[in-house]
């Protein structure tokens, strides 16, 4: 399976604005009392975290877009995307991003999810309909163990359009976000909503 002519990565500013909206929309799906931080809010560029090195300098690396504190010490981090499945079947993520998210998970000791708003379910890329039933998610740990395909795709890196190796997974590998959040909240024994 090889890519067809891409229809994304044409206007970095417009794409960042759209991404910003869908990060906010994701946060609106959280239950009352959930504490969220959007790491890209009011920033130009990717979300980053710093890791202090032995020599004292800080190495900056890509981080997940949103952190959610669900209560009782349960924290999740989410890489948020607003996209549709390639050829209706596969969701992709750049290999370097997956590697960074796995590194973040190892350092933080907390779950990191690849969380997608499938815009084909809501009427297309420019639709503003935000329904939790249009969202899917999976842990990066689960995704990193095996992919269904990989090839070079256009993406943004450091604000520029480039070709990057991208891993793809069949949409059946993803869980409904609503079910995952329900399980997290049940585990957290939330009683404040």
C-alpha positions as CSV (number, residue, x, y, z in Angstrom):
1,X,0.0,0.0,0.0
2,X,1.6,3.3,-1.1
3,X,0.4,6.9,-0.5
4,X,-1.6,8.8,-3.0
5,X,-1.2,12.5,-3.6
6,X,-1.6,14.1,-0.1
7,X,-4.2,16.7,0.7
8,X,-2.7,17.7,4.0
9,X,0.4,19.6,5.0
10,X,-0.3,22.6,2.6
11,X,-0.6,25.5,5.1
12,X,1.2,25.1,8.5
13,X,-0.6,28.1,10.1
14,X,-4.1,26.9,9.1
15,X,-3.3,23.4,10.1
16,X,-2.0,24.5,13.5
17,X,-5.1,26.6,14.0
18,X,-7.3,23.6,13.2
19,X,-5.2,21.4,15.5
20,X,-5.5,23.9,18.3
21,X,-9.3,23.8,18.0
22,X,-9.4,20.0,18.2
23,X,-7.1,19.9,21.2
24,X,-9.6,22.2,23.0
25,X,-12.5,20.1,21.7
26,X,-10.8,17.0,23.2
27,X,-10.5,18.7,26.6
28,X,-14.3,19.6,26.5
29,X,-15.0,15.8,26.4
30,X,-13.4,15.3,29.9
31,X,-15.7,14.8,32.9
32,X,-16.3,17.6,35.4
33,X,-13.4,17.8,37.8
34,X,-10.8,16.5,35.4
35,X,-7.7,18.9,35.3
36,X,-6.2,19.4,31.9
37,X,-3.2,21.2,30.5
38,X,-2.8,21.9,26.8
39,X,0.9,22.1,26.2
40,X,0.7,23.9,22.8
41,X,-1.8,26.5,23.9
42,X,-0.6,30.0,23.0
43,X,2.6,28.6,21.5
44,X,3.8,28.6,18.0
45,X,5.3,25.1,17.4
46,X,5.1,21.7,18.9
47,X,4.5,20.8,22.5
48,X,7.9,20.0,24.2
49,X,9.2,18.8,27.4
50,X,12.7,19.3,28.8
51,X,14.9,16.6,30.3
52,X,17.8,17.7,32.4
53,X,21.1,16.2,31.2
54,X,24.1,15.1,33.3
55,X,25.9,18.4,32.4
56,X,22.9,20.5,33.6
57,X,21.7,21.5,30.1
58,X,18.1,20.7,29.1
59,X,17.4,18.6,26.1
60,X,14.0,19.6,24.6
61,X,11.9,16.8,23.0
62,X,8.4,16.6,21.5
63,X,5.8,15.8,24.2
64,X,2.2,14.8,24.1
65,X,-0.3,17.7,23.4
66,X,-2.6,17.3,26.5
67,X,-2.2,16.1,30.0
68,X,-5.3,15.0,32.0
69,X,-5.4,14.4,35.8
70,X,-8.4,12.1,36.4
71,X,-8.2,12.0,40.1
72,X,-6.6,9.6,42.7
73,X,-3.2,9.9,41.1
74,X,-4.2,8.8,37.6
75,X,-2.6,10.9,34.9
76,X,-2.8,10.4,31.1
77,X,-1.1,12.2,28.3
78,X,-2.6,12.5,24.8
79,X,-1.2,13.1,21.4
80,X,-4.2,14.6,19.6
81,X,-4.9,14.4,15.9
82,X,-7.8,15.5,13.8
83,X,-7.7,13.3,10.7
84,X,-9.3,10.6,8.7
85,X,-8.0,7.1,8.1
86,X,-5.7,6.6,5.1
87,X,-7.8,4.8,2.5
88,X,-10.5,4.5,5.1
89,X,-8.5,1.9,7.0
90,X,-5.2,3.1,8.5
91,X,-4.3,5.8,11.0
92,X,-0.7,6.9,10.8
93,X,1.9,8.6,13.1
94,X,5.4,9.6,12.2
95,X,8.0,7.2,13.6
96,X,10.0,9.9,15.3
97,X,6.9,11.1,17.1
98,X,6.1,7.6,18.2
99,X,9.6,7.2,19.5
100,X,9.4,10.5,21.3
101,X,6.1,9.6,22.9
102,X,7.5,6.2,24.0
103,X,10.5,8.0,25.5
104,X,8.2,10.4,27.4
105,X,6.1,7.5,28.7
106,X,9.3,5.7,30.0
107,X,10.5,8.9,31.7
108,X,7.2,9.9,33.2
109,X,6.0,6.4,34.1
110,X,2.5,7.5,33.0
111,X,0.2,6.3,30.1
112,X,0.5,8.1,26.8
113,X,-2.3,7.7,24.2
114,X,-2.5,8.4,20.5
115,X,-6.0,10.0,20.4
116,X,-7.7,10.8,17.1
117,X,-10.8,12.7,16.1
118,X,-11.9,10.9,12.9
119,X,-13.3,13.8,10.9
120,X,-14.9,11.4,8.4
121,X,-17.4,10.6,11.1
122,X,-18.4,14.2,11.7
123,X,-18.8,15.5,8.1
124,X,-15.2,16.2,7.0
125,X,-12.0,18.0,7.9
126,X,-13.6,21.4,8.4
127,X,-16.7,20.2,10.4
128,X,-16.9,21.5,13.9
129,X,-19.1,18.8,15.3
130,X,-17.5,17.4,18.4
131,X,-19.0,14.0,19.4
132,X,-17.1,11.7,21.7
133,X,-18.3,8.8,19.5
134,X,-16.1,10.1,16.7
135,X,-12.9,9.8,18.8
136,X,-10.6,6.7,19.1
137,X,-7.5,6.1,21.1
138,X,-4.8,3.6,21.9
139,X,-1.7,3.6,24.1
140,X,1.6,4.3,22.3
141,X,3.0,1.3,24.1
142,X,0.5,-1.0,22.4
143,X,1.0,0.7,19.0
144,X,4.8,0.6,19.3
145,X,4.9,-3.2,19.4
146,X,3.6,-3.7,15.9
147,X,2.3,-1.7,12.9
148,X,0.4,-2.8,9.8
149,X,2.4,-0.7,7.3
150,X,5.0,2.0,7.1
151,X,6.2,4.4,4.4
152,X,7.3,8.0,3.8
153,X,4.6,10.6,4.1
154,X,4.4,14.4,4.1
155,X,4.3,16.0,7.5
156,X,5.5,19.1,9.4
157,X,8.7,19.1,11.3
158,X,10.0,22.3,12.9
159,X,7.3,24.1,11.0
160,X,8.4,22.9,7.6
161,X,6.8,20.4,5.2
162,X,9.1,17.3,5.0
163,X,8.8,13.6,4.2
164,X,9.0,11.3,7.3
165,X,8.8,7.6,7.8
166,X,5.2,7.0,9.1
167,X,3.8,3.9,10.9
168,X,0.2,2.9,10.2
169,X,-2.3,0.8,12.2
170,X,-5.7,-0.5,11.1
171,X,-8.5,1.4,12.7
172,X,-9.6,-1.8,14.5
173,X,-6.6,-1.6,16.7
174,X,-8.0,1.6,18.3
175,X,-10.5,1.7,21.1
176,X,-13.5,4.1,21.5
177,X,-12.3,7.1,23.5
178,X,-15.6,7.1,25.5
179,X,-14.9,3.5,26.7
180,X,-11.3,4.3,27.6
181,X,-12.3,7.4,29.6
182,X,-15.1,5.4,31.4
183,X,-12.6,2.8,32.4
184,X,-10.1,5.4,33.6
185,X,-12.7,7.1,35.7
186,X,-14.1,3.9,37.1
187,X,-10.5,3.0,38.1
188,X,-10.0,6.4,39.6
189,X,-13.3,5.9,41.6
190,X,-14.4,9.4,40.7
191,X,-17.3,10.7,42.8
192,X,-17.0,14.4,42.0
193,X,-19.2,14.5,38.9
